[in-house]
Amino acid sequence: MTIAPKHPHELAQLSPADALKYALAMIAERDQAIAVKDQEIAVKDQTIAHKTAEIVHKSAVILHAEAKIKALTFELAYKNRMLFAAKRESFNAEQRDLFEETHAIDLAAIAAELDAEHDRLRAAQSHPSPKAPRVGAGRQALPEHLPRILHRHEPESCVCRQCQSDLVKIGEDINEQLDVEPAKFFVHRHIRPQYACKQCETITAAPIPAAVIDGGMAATGLLAWLTIGKYADHLPLYRLEQIAARDGVPLAKSTLSDWIGRVGVALQPLADRLSELLLARSVLHADETPVQQLAPGEGKSKKAYLWAYRTGDLASSTQQTPRIVVFRYHASRSGECARQFLAGWTGALMVDDYGGYKKLFSELGVTELGCLAHARRKFYDLYAVNQSPIAAEALARIAALYVIERDCAAYTIEDRFNYRQAHAAAKLKELHQWLLEIRMVTAPNTGTSKALDYSLKRWSALARYIESGEYPIDNNPIENSIRPIAIGKKNWLFAGSERAGVRAAAIQSLIATAKLNGIDPAKWLTETLTKLPTHPNSRIDELLPLRR
C-alpha cells in the first residue's frame, strides 16, 4: 500500500502512478469540501430568503395595522366630536336619543377594534411595547341595595409550587358583575281551611282577600308588570303575550286586555286626585302632542291629542314639594280642552305660542309666561342655515340669561327673584332694545325678520319670568315629560278608542309623576294595587306617587 506523502518534498519520491492517485484523491476531497460548502451556502440562502419573506410579511402587517389604527383613531375622534359637540337643537328629542345611542355603540365597537389592532401590532413587533392601560376604563360602583350572590374562587392548592411551604392569605381581589333575571312567573297558592261546627252545623273559613279583580287569577305583581310594560315601556299587549309564552305561560291577549281595562278603572280616582292637587299650584306648564286614534268602522285612524300639564320645578326645588304631571286625552286640539281643564284656576301658565291658549289669558285671568327656549330655537335654526351674525349675537345674549338661571337654580323663591332683578333685568332690557334696533334695519319676510318678530311679538310673556322667583324661564320641563309619549307612539301607533286614550292618559299621569319624584313605578304600582281595594277614600293621598 502506497503511503501518501505528508510534505510536498515527499511527493517527488512517489512513482508517477502513486503521484497520480494522490492528486486525484486530493481533488476528490477538495470537491467534496466544496460541495459541502455549497450546500451550507444554499441552506443559508434559503434561511435568508425565509427571513426576508417573514420580514416583508411582518412589515406589511405592521403597515396595515398602523393604517387601520390611524383610520379607526380618526373615526373615533369624528364620532366623539359628533356625539359630544353636537348641539342639542340639531335633532328633535327622539332623534337625539337614537343618535346618541347609535354613536355610543359605535364608539364601543371602534374602541374594541382598536384594542385588537394594537394587540396585532405588538405581536408583529420584534420587541413589543407593553400594553397601555385603557383610559377611562374604571368600573362604576354597583348599587349597594342589590342582593349579592357570593362566589369564592380558591386556588387549586394552598402549597407553594416552588418550596412546598404553606401559603398565607394576605388579602382578597374582589370583582363584581351586574346580572339580571328575566321576568319570572310563579304561582301564589292560597289555602283556606274550612272548619265546621257539628253542634251549630256551620262552616267557618278565612275571608277571601280583597283584590282589584275579584276572583281573577292575576296577582298584583303580574298586573303591575303588565301595566308598566304597556304604559312605561310602550310594549303592545301582543309582545307581552309573547314574553309570557316564552316561559310557557299562555296569556291570551283578550285576557290581558280585560286586566288592563279593570286596572285603569281602579286607578282613575288616583289620577283624578292628581289633577286636583296639580290645580292647587300657582305655576303650571302646558303643552300638547298629537296621537293617532283608530276610527271605528272606517278602517283608518284620526288625529287626537294628549294634553300635558306639569307643576313648576322652581317651587319644588326650594319647598321640597312633590312634582306632578297630568295627561288629558282629547279628540281635538281646540283651546276649549285647556279651558275646561283649567276652569276656575288662576295662576301663571308657561306655554308656547299656540293660539288655543289665548282665551285663557284674555278671559280667565291666567298670567301668560313665554318660553325663551322657543324664541332661542328660532335664532338657532337661522344660525344653522347661514351662520347669521345676528343669530349668533342673539344666541349669545340669551345664553347669558341662562347662565344667571343656572347660578340661582338652588335659591329660595325670594332670593331667586332678587338675583334675577339684580342680574337679569338689565340684560333683558338690553336684549329687547337690541332686537328693536335690528328689526328696524331688517328686510321683512326673511328668516331673520321672522325670528326677530317671534320674540318681539311675545316679549311681555318672555320677559315676565323675572317678576317672580317661582316663574320658569322656559317650557322645557313639560317637553321632557312628553318625550316618552313621543317615543312610545312609534310602538303602539294609535289609541284604539277615545276611552282607551283617556285610560292611557290616567295611567301615564301616575307613572310619569312617580318617575318625577324618584319613585320606582313598578314597585309603587304593585303596592298600590294591593292596598287599593281596602283603602279608605278619605286617605287616598297616601296612595299617590308623591313620596320623597
KOLTI-381499 format. One record per residue (C-alpha): residue number from 1; x, y, z; residue in one letter. Coordinates in steps of 0.1 Angstrom, whole numbers. Each point is the difference from the previous one (the first is absolute). Example, Ala and Ser with C-alpha at 12.3 -4.5 7.8 and 13.67 -1.06 7.14 Angstrom:
<site 1; <123; -45; 78>; 'A'>
<site 2; <14; 34; -7>; 'S'>
REM end
This chain:
<site 1; <0; 0; 0>; 'M'>
<site 2; <14; 34; -10>; 'T'>
<site 3; <2; 25; 28>; 'I'>
<site 4; <-11; 35; -10>; 'A'>
<site 5; <28; 26; 5>; 'P'>
<site 6; <-5; 23; 30>; 'K'>
<site 7; <23; 27; -13>; 'H'>
<site 8; <3; 14; -35>; 'P'>
<site 9; <37; -11; -4>; 'H'>
<site 10; <-11; -36; 6>; 'E'>
<site 11; <-22; 2; -32>; 'L'>
<site 12; <32; -3; -21>; 'A'>
<site 13; <8; -34; 15>; 'Q'>
<site 14; <-33; -15; -12>; 'L'>
<site 15; <-4; -19; -32>; 'S'>
<site 16; <-19; 17; -28>; 'P'>
<site 17; <-30; -23; 6>; 'A'>
<site 18; <-1; 7; 37>; 'D'>
<site 19; <4; 37; -6>; 'A'>
<site 20; <-29; -1; -23>; 'L'>
<site 21; <-22; -19; 25>; 'K'>
<site 22; <10; 25; 27>; 'Y'>
<site 23; <-9; 29; -22>; 'A'>
<site 24; <-34; -15; -9>; 'L'>
<site 25; <-7; -7; 37>; 'A'>
<site 26; <8; 36; 9>; 'M'>
<site 27; <-22; 13; -28>; 'I'>
<site 28; <-29; -22; 12>; 'A'>
<site 29; <4; 11; 36>; 'E'>
<site 30; <0; 36; -11>; 'R'>
<site 31; <-31; -5; -22>; 'D'>
<site 32; <-18; -16; 29>; 'Q'>
<site 33; <9; 29; 23>; 'A'>
<site 34; <-12; 24; -27>; 'I'>
<site 35; <-33; -18; -3>; 'A'>
<site 36; <-5; 1; 38>; 'V'>
<site 37; <7; 37; -1>; 'K'>
<site 38; <-24; 5; -29>; 'D'>
<site 39; <-26; -19; 20>; 'Q'>
<site 40; <5; 22; 31>; 'E'>
<site 41; <-2; 31; -22>; 'I'>
<site 42; <-32; -13; -16>; 'A'>
<site 43; <-15; -6; 35>; 'V'>
<site 44; <11; 35; 11>; 'K'>
<site 45; <-15; 15; -31>; 'D'>
<site 46; <-32; -18; 6>; 'Q'>
<site 47; <-1; 12; 37>; 'T'>
<site 48; <8; 35; -12>; 'I'>
<site 49; <-28; -2; -25>; 'A'>
<site 50; <-24; -13; 26>; 'H'>
<site 51; <10; 27; 25>; 'K'>
<site 52; <-3; 26; -27>; 'T'>
<site 53; <-35; -12; -9>; 'A'>
<site 54; <-9; 0; 37>; 'E'>
<site 55; <13; 36; 4>; 'I'>
<site 56; <-20; 11; -31>; 'V'>
<site 57; <-31; -17; 14>; 'H'>
<site 58; <4; 16; 35>; 'K'>
<site 59; <7; 33; -16>; 'S'>
<site 60; <-32; -3; -20>; 'A'>
<site 61; <-19; -10; 31>; 'V'>
<site 62; <14; 30; 19>; 'I'>
<site 63; <-7; 24; -28>; 'L'>
<site 64; <-36; -14; -3>; 'H'>
<site 65; <-5; 2; 38>; 'A'>
<site 66; <14; 35; 2>; 'E'>
<site 67; <-22; 11; -29>; 'A'>
<site 68; <-31; -15; 16>; 'K'>
<site 69; <9; 15; 34>; 'I'>
<site 70; <2; 34; -16>; 'K'>
<site 71; <-33; -5; -18>; 'A'>
<site 72; <-17; -12; 32>; 'L'>
<site 73; <15; 28; 20>; 'T'>
<site 74; <-13; 25; -25>; 'F'>
<site 75; <-34; -16; 1>; 'E'>
<site 76; <0; -1; 38>; 'L'>
<site 77; <8; 37; 1>; 'A'>
<site 78; <-27; 7; -25>; 'Y'>
<site 79; <-26; -20; 19>; 'K'>
<site 80; <10; 18; 32>; 'N'>
<site 81; <-3; 33; -16>; 'R'>
<site 82; <-34; -8; -14>; 'M'>
<site 83; <-12; -15; 33>; 'L'>
<site 84; <13; 26; 24>; 'F'>
<site 85; <3; 31; -20>; 'A'>
<site 86; <-34; -2; -17>; 'A'>
<site 87; <-25; 27; 9>; 'K'>
<site 88; <-31; -12; 17>; 'R'>
<site 89; <-22; 17; -25>; 'E'>
<site 90; <15; -20; -29>; 'S'>
<site 91; <-26; -26; 5>; 'F'>
<site 92; <-34; -4; 17>; 'N'>
<site 93; <-1; -18; 33>; 'A'>
<site 94; <-7; -35; -14>; 'E'>
<site 95; <26; 4; -28>; 'Q'>
<site 96; <26; 12; 24>; 'R'>
<site 97; <-5; -30; 23>; 'D'>
<site 98; <4; -24; -29>; 'L'>
<site 99; <30; 20; -13>; 'F'>
<site 100; <18; -1; 33>; 'E'>
<site 101; <-8; -37; 5>; 'E'>
<site 102; <13; -10; -34>; 'T'>
<site 103; <32; 20; 3>; 'H'>
<site 104; <6; -13; 35>; 'A'>
<site 105; <-2; -35; -14>; 'I'>
<site 106; <23; 10; -29>; 'D'>
<site 107; <25; 14; 24>; 'L'>
<site 108; <2; -32; 20>; 'A'>
<site 109; <4; -21; -32>; 'A'>
<site 110; <28; 23; -13>; 'I'>
<site 111; <18; -2; 33>; 'A'>
<site 112; <-2; -38; -1>; 'A'>
<site 113; <14; -1; -35>; 'E'>
<site 114; <28; 24; 10>; 'L'>
<site 115; <9; -23; 29>; 'D'>
<site 116; <1; -30; -24>; 'A'>
<site 117; <22; 19; -25>; 'E'>
<site 118; <24; 11; 28>; 'H'>
<site 119; <3; -36; 11>; 'D'>
<site 120; <7; -11; -36>; 'R'>
<site 121; <26; 27; -4>; 'L'>
<site 122; <18; -9; 32>; 'R'>
<site 123; <0; -37; -11>; 'A'>
<site 124; <17; 10; -33>; 'A'>
<site 125; <28; 20; 17>; 'Q'>
<site 126; <33; -15; 10>; 'S'>
<site 127; <0; 18; 33>; 'H'>
<site 128; <-36; 7; 8>; 'P'>
<site 129; <-9; 29; 23>; 'S'>
<site 130; <-20; -7; 31>; 'P'>
<site 131; <-38; 3; -4>; 'K'>
<site 132; <-11; 35; 11>; 'A'>
<site 133; <-28; 1; 26>; 'P'>
<site 134; <-34; 10; -14>; 'R'>
<site 135; <-9; 36; 6>; 'V'>
<site 136; <-32; 5; 19>; 'G'>
<site 137; <-4; -38; 6>; 'A'>
<site 138; <-9; 5; 36>; 'G'>
<site 139; <-31; -20; 10>; 'R'>
<site 140; <-29; 18; 16>; 'Q'>
<site 141; <-11; -11; 35>; 'A'>
<site 142; <-30; -23; -1>; 'L'>
<site 143; <-30; 10; 21>; 'P'>
<site 144; <3; -11; 36>; 'E'>
<site 145; <-37; -9; 3>; 'H'>
<site 146; <3; -29; -24>; 'L'>
<site 147; <4; -35; 15>; 'P'>
<site 148; <34; -16; -3>; 'R'>
<site 149; <6; -36; -10>; 'I'>
<site 150; <34; -10; 12>; 'L'>
<site 151; <24; -22; -21>; 'H'>
<site 152; <33; -9; 17>; 'R'>
<site 153; <28; -11; -23>; 'H'>
<site 154; <28; -18; 19>; 'E'>
<site 155; <33; -11; -17>; 'P'>
<site 156; <4; -37; -7>; 'E'>
<site 157; <25; -3; 28>; 'S'>
<site 158; <10; 21; 30>; 'C'>
<site 159; <36; -13; -2>; 'V'>
<site 160; <28; 19; -17>; 'C'>
<site 161; <10; -16; -33>; 'R'>
<site 162; <37; 8; 4>; 'Q'>
<site 163; <8; -7; 37>; 'C'>
<site 164; <-32; -20; 10>; 'Q'>
<site 165; <-6; 24; 30>; 'S'>
<site 166; <-35; 8; 11>; 'D'>
<site 167; <-14; 32; -16>; 'L'>
<site 168; <-12; 28; 22>; 'V'>
<site 169; <-31; 21; -9>; 'K'>
<site 170; <10; 37; -3>; 'I'>
<site 171; <-31; 15; -16>; 'G'>
<site 172; <-29; -5; -25>; 'E'>
<site 173; <-6; 12; -35>; 'D'>
<site 174; <-37; 8; -3>; 'I'>
<site 175; <-17; 4; -33>; 'N'>
<site 176; <-37; 7; -5>; 'E'>
<site 177; <-22; -7; -30>; 'Q'>
<site 178; <-35; 12; -6>; 'L'>
<site 179; <-25; -27; -10>; 'D'>
<site 180; <-37; -2; -6>; 'V'>
<site 181; <-28; -26; -1>; 'E'>
<site 182; <-28; 4; -25>; 'P'>
<site 183; <-35; 3; 12>; 'A'>
<site 184; <-6; -31; 21>; 'K'>
<site 185; <-36; -13; 2>; 'F'>
<site 186; <-11; -19; 31>; 'F'>
<site 187; <-32; -9; 17>; 'V'>
<site 188; <-15; 11; 34>; 'H'>
<site 189; <-20; -29; 14>; 'R'>
<site 190; <-25; 12; 26>; 'H'>
<site 191; <-13; -27; 23>; 'I'>
<site 192; <-30; 8; 21>; 'R'>
<site 193; <-8; -28; 24>; 'P'>
<site 194; <-37; -5; 7>; 'Q'>
<site 195; <-12; -9; 35>; 'Y'>
<site 196; <-34; -13; 9>; 'A'>
<site 197; <-19; 2; 33>; 'C'>
<site 198; <-19; -33; 4>; 'K'>
<site 199; <-21; 16; 27>; 'Q'>
<site 200; <-12; 30; -20>; 'C'>
<site 201; <5; -16; -34>; 'E'>
<site 202; <20; 31; -13>; 'T'>
<site 203; <31; 3; -20>; 'I'>
<site 204; <28; 25; 8>; 'T'>
<site 205; <28; 11; -24>; 'A'>
<site 206; <23; 30; -4>; 'A'>
<site 207; <-15; 27; -23>; 'P'>
<site 208; <14; 2; -35>; 'I'>
<site 209; <25; 29; -2>; 'P'>
<site 210; <-14; 30; -18>; 'A'>
<site 211; <15; 5; -35>; 'A'>
<site 212; <-1; 25; -28>; 'V'>
<site 213; <-15; -27; -22>; 'I'>
<site 214; <-23; -22; 22>; 'D'>
<site 215; <5; -37; -7>; 'G'>
<site 216; <27; 8; -26>; 'G'>
<site 217; <30; -22; -4>; 'M'>
<site 218; <24; 30; -4>; 'A'>
<site 219; <19; 11; 31>; 'A'>
<site 220; <9; 36; 5>; 'T'>
<site 221; <36; -6; -11>; 'G'>
<site 222; <-12; -13; -33>; 'L'>
<site 223; <-25; 28; -5>; 'L'>
<site 224; <28; 25; 8>; 'A'>
<site 225; <24; -17; -24>; 'W'>
<site 226; <-26; 1; -27>; 'L'>
<site 227; <-9; 37; 6>; 'T'>
<site 228; <36; 12; 1>; 'I'>
<site 229; <8; -20; -31>; 'G'>
<site 230; <-28; 16; -20>; 'K'>
<site 231; <1; 35; 13>; 'Y'>
<site 232; <36; 6; 12>; 'A'>
<site 233; <19; -23; -24>; 'D'>
<site 234; <-25; 5; -28>; 'H'>
<site 235; <-3; -36; -9>; 'L'>
<site 236; <-32; -11; -18>; 'P'>
<site 237; <-20; -27; 17>; 'L'>
<site 238; <9; -26; -26>; 'Y'>
<site 239; <37; 4; 8>; 'R'>
<site 240; <-7; -5; 37>; 'L'>
<site 241; <-20; -31; -10>; 'E'>
<site 242; <31; -12; -19>; 'Q'>
<site 243; <23; 6; 30>; 'I'>
<site 244; <-23; -21; 23>; 'A'>
<site 245; <-2; -27; -26>; 'A'>
<site 246; <38; -4; 0>; 'R'>
<site 247; <-3; -11; 36>; 'D'>
<site 248; <-28; -24; -9>; 'G'>
<site 249; <-27; 23; 15>; 'V'>
<site 250; <-30; 3; -24>; 'P'>
<site 251; <-16; 34; 4>; 'L'>
<site 252; <-26; 9; -26>; 'A'>
<site 253; <1; 36; -13>; 'K'>
<site 254; <-37; 2; 8>; 'S'>
<site 255; <7; -9; 36>; 'T'>
<site 256; <28; 26; 2>; 'L'>
<site 257; <-24; 26; -14>; 'S'>
<site 258; <-26; -8; 26>; 'D'>
<site 259; <26; 4; 28>; 'W'>
<site 260; <13; 33; -14>; 'I'>
<site 261; <-35; 14; -2>; 'G'>
<site 262; <-8; -9; 36>; 'R'>
<site 263; <33; 14; 13>; 'V'>
<site 264; <-7; 32; -19>; 'G'>
<site 265; <-34; 3; 17>; 'V'>
<site 266; <16; -7; 34>; 'A'>
<site 267; <27; 27; -5>; 'L'>
<site 268; <-23; 27; -14>; 'Q'>
<site 269; <-8; 15; 35>; 'P'>
<site 270; <37; 4; 7>; 'L'>
<site 271; <5; 18; -34>; 'A'>
<site 272; <-30; 23; 8>; 'D'>
<site 273; <15; 8; 34>; 'R'>
<site 274; <33; 9; -17>; 'L'>
<site 275; <-18; 25; -22>; 'S'>
<site 276; <-15; 16; 31>; 'E'>
<site 277; <33; 4; 16>; 'L'>
<site 278; <16; 13; -31>; 'L'>
<site 279; <-26; 27; -4>; 'L'>
<site 280; <7; 11; 36>; 'A'>
<site 281; <34; 13; -12>; 'R'>
<site 282; <6; 35; -12>; 'S'>
<site 283; <24; -6; -28>; 'V'>
<site 284; <-5; -27; -27>; 'L'>
<site 285; <15; -10; -33>; 'H'>
<site 286; <-23; -12; -29>; 'A'>
<site 287; <6; -16; -34>; 'D'>
<site 288; <-16; -25; -23>; 'E'>
<site 289; <11; -27; -24>; 'T'>
<site 290; <-20; -17; -28>; 'P'>
<site 291; <-9; -37; 2>; 'V'>
<site 292; <-18; -22; -24>; 'Q'>
<site 293; <-34; -15; 9>; 'Q'>
<site 294; <-17; -28; -18>; 'L'>
<site 295; <-32; 11; -17>; 'A'>
<site 296; <-25; -29; 5>; 'P'>
<site 297; <-15; -13; -32>; 'G'>
<site 298; <21; 21; -22>; 'E'>
<site 299; <31; -21; -2>; 'G'>
<site 300; <23; 29; 6>; 'K'>
<site 301; <11; 22; 28>; 'S'>
<site 302; <-6; 37; 9>; 'K'>
<site 303; <21; 25; 19>; 'K'>
<site 304; <-7; 6; 37>; 'A'>
<site 305; <21; 18; 26>; 'Y'>
<site 306; <16; -8; 34>; 'L'>
<site 307; <0; 33; 20>; 'W'>
<site 308; <27; 1; 27>; 'A'>
<site 309; <1; 22; 32>; 'Y'>
<site 310; <29; 1; 24>; 'R'>
<site 311; <8; 18; 32>; 'T'>
<site 312; <29; 24; 0>; 'G'>
<site 313; <34; -13; 12>; 'D'>
<site 314; <12; 32; 17>; 'L'>
<site 315; <-25; -1; 28>; 'A'>
<site 316; <6; -38; 4>; 'S'>
<site 317; <38; 4; 2>; 'S'>
<site 318; <-2; 26; 29>; 'T'>
<site 319; <-31; -11; 19>; 'Q'>
<site 320; <5; -38; -5>; 'Q'>
<site 321; <-35; -3; -14>; 'T'>
<site 322; <-6; -30; -23>; 'P'>
<site 323; <-2; 4; -37>; 'R'>
<site 324; <-31; -10; -19>; 'I'>
<site 325; <-7; -7; -37>; 'V'>
<site 326; <-36; -4; -13>; 'V'>
<site 327; <-9; -12; -35>; 'F'>
<site 328; <-34; 6; -14>; 'R'>
<site 329; <-13; -17; -32>; 'Y'>
<site 330; <-22; 19; -24>; 'H'>
<site 331; <-11; -6; -36>; 'A'>
<site 332; <10; 35; -11>; 'S'>
<site 333; <26; 28; 5>; 'R'>
<site 334; <-27; 26; 7>; 'S'>
<site 335; <9; 25; 27>; 'G'>
<site 336; <-33; -10; 17>; 'E'>
<site 337; <17; -31; 12>; 'C'>
<site 338; <25; 20; 21>; 'A'>
<site 339; <-27; 24; 11>; 'R'>
<site 340; <-22; -28; 13>; 'Q'>
<site 341; <29; -15; 20>; 'F'>
<site 342; <12; 33; 14>; 'L'>
<site 343; <-35; 15; 6>; 'A'>
<site 344; <1; 19; 33>; 'G'>
<site 345; <38; -1; 2>; 'W'>
<site 346; <19; 32; 2>; 'T'>
<site 347; <37; 0; -1>; 'G'>
<site 348; <30; 2; -24>; 'A'>
<site 349; <1; -24; -29>; 'L'>
<site 350; <31; -6; -20>; 'M'>
<site 351; <-9; -8; -37>; 'V'>
<site 352; <13; 3; -35>; 'D'>
<site 353; <-16; 23; -25>; 'D'>
<site 354; <-29; -23; -9>; 'Y'>
<site 355; <-32; 21; -4>; 'G'>
<site 356; <-22; -24; 19>; 'G'>
<site 357; <12; 14; 33>; 'Y'>
<site 358; <-8; 36; -8>; 'K'>
<site 359; <-35; 1; 14>; 'K'>
<site 360; <14; -13; 33>; 'L'>
<site 361; <20; 32; 3>; 'F'>
<site 362; <-26; 24; -13>; 'S'>
<site 363; <-31; -15; 16>; 'E'>
<site 364; <9; -20; 31>; 'L'>
<site 365; <27; 22; 15>; 'G'>
<site 366; <28; -25; -4>; 'V'>
<site 367; <35; 16; -2>; 'T'>
<site 368; <19; -9; -31>; 'E'>
<site 369; <37; -11; 2>; 'L'>
<site 370; <19; -3; -33>; 'G'>
<site 371; <26; -27; -7>; 'C'>
<site 372; <34; 16; -6>; 'L'>
<site 373; <13; -34; -14>; 'A'>
<site 374; <-25; 3; -29>; 'H'>
<site 375; <12; 35; -7>; 'A'>
<site 376; <36; -12; 1>; 'R'>
<site 377; <-8; -28; -23>; 'R'>
<site 378; <-11; 24; -27>; 'K'>
<site 379; <34; 16; 0>; 'F'>
<site 380; <18; -33; 2>; 'Y'>
<site 381; <-18; -12; -31>; 'D'>
<site 382; <10; 32; -18>; 'L'>
<site 383; <36; -4; 11>; 'Y'>
<site 384; <2; -37; -10>; 'A'>
<site 385; <-11; 10; -36>; 'V'>
<site 386; <24; 29; -7>; 'N'>
<site 387; <21; 8; 31>; 'Q'>
<site 388; <-18; 33; 3>; 'S'>
<site 389; <19; 24; 22>; 'P'>
<site 390; <-33; 15; 12>; 'I'>
<site 391; <-11; -35; 11>; 'A'>
<site 392; <34; -6; 17>; 'A'>
<site 393; <-3; 32; 20>; 'E'>
<site 394; <-36; -9; 10>; 'A'>
<site 395; <12; -34; 12>; 'L'>
<site 396; <28; 15; 20>; 'A'>
<site 397; <-23; 24; 17>; 'R'>
<site 398; <-26; -27; 8>; 'I'>
<site 399; <28; -23; 13>; 'A'>
<site 400; <10; 27; 25>; 'A'>
<site 401; <-36; -1; 14>; 'L'>
<site 402; <2; -37; 4>; 'Y'>
<site 403; <33; 3; 19>; 'V'>
<site 404; <-18; 22; 25>; 'I'>
<site 405; <-27; -27; 3>; 'E'>
<site 406; <26; -27; 6>; 'R'>
<site 407; <17; 21; 27>; 'D'>
<site 408; <-33; 5; 20>; 'C'>
<site 409; <-16; -34; -6>; 'A'>
<site 410; <4; -11; 36>; 'A'>
<site 411; <-11; 33; 15>; 'Y'>
<site 412; <-33; 6; 19>; 'T'>
<site 413; <-28; 17; -19>; 'I'>
<site 414; <7; 33; 16>; 'E'>
<site 415; <38; -2; -5>; 'D'>
<site 416; <-5; -10; -36>; 'R'>
<site 417; <-23; 30; -6>; 'F'>
<site 418; <26; 24; 15>; 'N'>
<site 419; <28; -17; -20>; 'Y'>
<site 420; <-19; 3; -33>; 'R'>
<site 421; <-8; 36; 7>; 'Q'>
<site 422; <36; 8; 7>; 'A'>
<site 423; <15; -20; -29>; 'H'>
<site 424; <-26; -9; -27>; 'A'>
<site 425; <-22; 31; -1>; 'A'>
<site 426; <26; 22; -16>; 'A'>
<site 427; <11; -27; -25>; 'K'>
<site 428; <-36; -5; -10>; 'L'>
<site 429; <-5; 37; -6>; 'K'>
<site 430; <32; 1; -21>; 'E'>
<site 431; <-12; -30; -20>; 'L'>
<site 432; <-34; 15; -7>; 'H'>
<site 433; <16; 33; -11>; 'Q'>
<site 434; <24; -18; -23>; 'W'>
<site 435; <-28; -21; -15>; 'L'>
<site 436; <-19; 32; -8>; 'L'>
<site 437; <30; 17; -16>; 'E'>
<site 438; <9; -30; -21>; 'I'>
<site 439; <-36; -4; -11>; 'R'>
<site 440; <-2; 36; -13>; 'M'>
<site 441; <29; -7; -25>; 'V'>
<site 442; <-11; -36; -10>; 'T'>
<site 443; <-20; -6; -31>; 'A'>
<site 444; <-35; -15; 5>; 'P'>
<site 445; <-9; -36; -9>; 'N'>
<site 446; <35; -14; 6>; 'T'>
<site 447; <11; -27; 24>; 'G'>
<site 448; <17; 27; 22>; 'T'>
<site 449; <-31; 21; 2>; 'S'>
<site 450; <-22; -30; 9>; 'K'>
<site 451; <24; -9; 28>; 'A'>
<site 452; <0; 36; 13>; 'L'>
<site 453; <-38; 3; -3>; 'D'>
<site 454; <-6; -31; 20>; 'Y'>
<site 455; <19; 14; 30>; 'S'>
<site 456; <-13; 35; -4>; 'L'>
<site 457; <-36; -11; -3>; 'K'>
<site 458; <2; -21; 32>; 'R'>
<site 459; <24; 22; 19>; 'W'>
<site 460; <-22; 8; 29>; 'S'>
<site 461; <-6; -37; 6>; 'A'>
<site 462; <37; -9; -6>; 'L'>
<site 463; <13; 26; 25>; 'A'>
<site 464; <-27; -6; 27>; 'R'>
<site 465; <20; -28; 16>; 'Y'>
<site 466; <21; 25; 20>; 'I'>
<site 467; <-31; 13; 17>; 'E'>
<site 468; <0; -29; 24>; 'S'>
<site 469; <26; -24; 13>; 'G'>
<site 470; <-25; -29; -7>; 'E'>
<site 471; <-5; 7; -37>; 'Y'>
<site 472; <19; -22; -24>; 'P'>
<site 473; <21; 13; -29>; 'I'>
<site 474; <-12; -26; -25>; 'D'>
<site 475; <-23; -29; -6>; 'N'>
<site 476; <27; -27; -1>; 'N'>
<site 477; <-13; -19; 31>; 'P'>
<site 478; <-33; -9; -17>; 'I'>
<site 479; <17; -8; -33>; 'E'>
<site 480; <22; -25; 19>; 'N'>
<site 481; <-31; -15; 16>; 'S'>
<site 482; <-16; -5; -35>; 'I'>
<site 483; <31; -15; -15>; 'R'>
<site 484; <-8; -36; 11>; 'P'>
<site 485; <-34; 3; -16>; 'I'>
<site 486; <15; 12; -33>; 'A'>
<site 487; <24; -30; 0>; 'I'>
<site 488; <-27; -25; 11>; 'G'>
<site 489; <-23; 11; -28>; 'K'>
<site 490; <23; -18; -24>; 'K'>
<site 491; <-8; -33; 17>; 'N'>
<site 492; <-37; 2; 7>; 'W'>
<site 493; <-7; 21; -31>; 'L'>
<site 494; <-35; 10; 10>; 'F'>
<site 495; <-26; -1; 28>; 'A'>
<site 496; <-28; -24; -7>; 'G'>
<site 497; <-28; 23; 12>; 'S'>
<site 498; <-6; 32; 19>; 'E'>
<site 499; <-6; -21; 31>; 'R'>
<site 500; <34; -17; -5>; 'A'>
<site 501; <16; 34; -3>; 'G'>
<site 502; <-16; 13; 32>; 'V'>
<site 503; <11; -31; 18>; 'R'>
<site 504; <36; 3; -14>; 'A'>
<site 505; <2; 36; 11>; 'A'>
<site 506; <-11; -8; 35>; 'A'>
<site 507; <26; -28; 4>; 'I'>
<site 508; <27; 20; -17>; 'Q'>
<site 509; <-7; 28; 25>; 'S'>
<site 510; <7; -22; 29>; 'L'>
<site 511; <31; -17; -15>; 'I'>
<site 512; <15; 34; -11>; 'A'>
<site 513; <-6; 15; 34>; 'T'>
<site 514; <16; -29; 17>; 'A'>
<site 515; <31; 4; -21>; 'K'>
<site 516; <2; 37; 6>; 'L'>
<site 517; <0; -6; 38>; 'N'>
<site 518; <27; -27; -2>; 'G'>
<site 519; <-24; -29; 7>; 'I'>
<site 520; <3; -33; -18>; 'D'>
<site 521; <-34; -2; -19>; 'P'>
<site 522; <-1; -38; 0>; 'A'>
<site 523; <6; -3; 37>; 'K'>
<site 524; <-25; 28; 8>; 'W'>
<site 525; <-26; -15; -23>; 'L'>
<site 526; <3; -35; 16>; 'T'>
<site 527; <-4; 14; 35>; 'E'>
<site 528; <-29; 23; -11>; 'T'>
<site 529; <-20; -27; -17>; 'L'>
<site 530; <4; -21; 31>; 'T'>
<site 531; <-13; 27; 23>; 'K'>
<site 532; <-26; 16; -22>; 'L'>
<site 533; <-29; -24; 4>; 'P'>
<site 534; <-2; 6; 38>; 'T'>
<site 535; <15; 35; 3>; 'H'>
<site 536; <-24; 27; 12>; 'P'>
<site 537; <-7; 27; -26>; 'N'>
<site 538; <5; 27; 27>; 'S'>
<site 539; <37; -9; 1>; 'R'>
<site 540; <5; -3; -38>; 'I'>
<site 541; <30; 24; 1>; 'D'>
<site 542; <20; -27; 18>; 'E'>
<site 543; <-1; -22; -32>; 'L'>
<site 544; <11; 28; -24>; 'L'>
<site 545; <36; -3; -13>; 'P'>
<site 546; <11; 33; 17>; 'L'>
<site 547; <22; -13; 27>; 'R'>
<site 548; <36; 12; 1>; 'R'>
REM end
